[in-house]
Amino acid sequence: MSNKAPVHIVKQVWERIAPLQLAERAWDNVGIIMEAPGPNHRHRQVLLTIDLTTAVCNEALALPSCSVVVSYHPPIFRALKSMTMSDPLQASLLRLAARGISVFSPHTSLDATPKGINKWLLKPFTPYISTSGPITPSDPVEGFEGAGQGGQATFDRALPLTEAISLVKSHLGLSHLQVASPNPQKNIESIAVCAGSGGSVLRGVSADLLLTGEMSHHEVLAAIAKGQTVILCNHTNTERPFLSQVLRGWLESELNSFDPGWEVIVSSEDHDPLQII
């Protein structure tokens, strides 16, 4: 068994999945967000979540051997002037620290890696894709060629919008989507995707279909004016299924190849805060 603190093992192994230098470091906050004092080196459970909420914190504390919470969104994004129990998020961090549970956040490194979230968002369209790649390529990282923010693809044959909608619903496990289209009868021959909030990444991209979690009202209007169709899924719905479909097994395999005995668990308490009723 390694004598490294569990969160440092996670950080080291993460470089095989999505090196942190792929992240948008100019504005993003990635890596070890909170390193707990006195970690138990025998605790080898990792809890995956999109957001660190009070419910997710309680879930981590209830696990018998949790040592690291991997929160896709960084729970500390801007500088803090204090840490108090009166703030729910800060209270969660303090409670985790008191139990020796650290927090690691990958965020845009996981978006950019070649086998990451944006590539996964294109997966249901694989039978139609002739060419694909990132929208904004990352600086070169050896072994991670093709990395970058967003994803785009051209199709080798036209795809009806109704079929594209069905593919997205099935892939993300959703019953409803928001769709804006200047011409719903027009077939789709190209697509651009961005996990989460895609307005800035998708701006200026020439594609028939824009797929993302959320865009502003005026960004949607601008896309329609250009003749583009927009599918919005709610922010975290474009991210969360990746945890169970891809990341859980991937991270667990990498951790156990480094040092056996790890278990990676996807949070059952993490969910999109917005529900369509």
Secondary structure, DSSP 8 states (H G I E B T S, - for coil): ---S-HHHHHHHHHHHHS-GGGS-TTT---EEEE--SS--TT--EEEEESS--HHHHHHHHHSTTEEEEEESS-S--S--S---TTSHHHHHHHHHHHTT-EEEE-THHHHHSTTSHHHHHTGGGGGGEEEEE-SEE----TT-TT-EESEEEEEEEEE-HHHHHHHHHHHHT-S--EEE-S-TTS-EEEEEEEEEE-HHHHTT---SEEEEEE--HHHHHHHHHTT-EEEE--GGGGTHHHIIIIIHHHHHHHHHHHSS--EEEE-SS---S----
